[in-house]
Amino acid sequence: MSGTWEFIKRHKGKIVLGTSAVVGTSIALYQSYQQGQSLHQQSPQSEAYKVQARRHYVFDSNQRTCDQSILELVPTIKRLIESRFNVDVIKREIETNNELTHEQKFTKWEQMKIYAFARLLGLAYSYSLLTVTLKAQISILASDICAQFEEPPKSSGWTSYLPSAVTNLFHGESTNQPGKSVDANSQQIFMQCIQYFTTTGIPRLLDLVEKTVSDEMTEISLKTQLTKEEIRSLVERIEKRLLVENPELSHLVAPLDENANMVSDNLQNLIRRLIRALRSDRCRETMKALADYYLSTACHKISSTSPSPMARHIPPLSDVFHSISSSTFDAPIRNSLCSSDVHQFAIEVFNAKRE
């Protein structure tokens, strides 16, 4: 536990997505509030419409910011996976190093077999876990923004309509109401869960993936004849085994004990809500659907339909990694952000009951 918090302290300045987005959204919302005053005077139902419109605005604007943050993190995660399972280096050495013995080449082919599958599984679950985690975090903070607008602190002046985290920037003191608002420092540390995931969680995830792939492929030699459909079935078996042996992946993102007494109540509350969201059935279903999408896209790109030795499938499987891991237009990561499953998951977290 203490090691985790030492990590947070060391990286306190490295905020992936801090309160700047919260501040920007809040100021824009205040402008929307002023523009809606005339509507409030015209209709007794305007307050309900205004609250609903505000919630839509906060949710949508924060989700757009979230999508951009995910896309910005993708290249870093791709490099981590490539470095851990460097299939291209092994392949190049086999092709160019004439001093390798037959036994050495065989060993490297076996290693490349494991790495080719492991980095596809690693990518599928790293990208999927990144997506659901950031979506959950941003939805939780967006929900808090709305709660603070709906129950603003009692004070005079235009700042009474801003969340307390923003008011503090002007007054230099906390106006938090216990249980209703979250201080900016807690928000910043909360967002650093994704920093923990990219620096510590992903390497641990890749270790789990490599072990699962190695265990599942012990009986499959380089000469084993497999069709395209059988390759897909093999990937599904590996994926199923990974999830059975590791049913909870939330510890890779938020490894903190929900009963920890070393942190503020506000921060504990945020982390509990994140863990609860990541352990929900909706999250499991969403992450599985996203991972299946990446893996199906990879297997679909295998052109051979007739049975071929496993060794023949390794080069195309290693090559397809580069196309499915990119963040360019129409890349799987961009399409996944438009998924209705992801959208519904974010809405559920946003609308979840606050403690």
Summary of the structure (lengths in Angstrom):
residues: 355
radius of gyration: 23.9
end to end distance: 23.7
largest distance: 85.3
contacts: 1137
relative contact order: 0.15
helix: 74%
strand: 1%
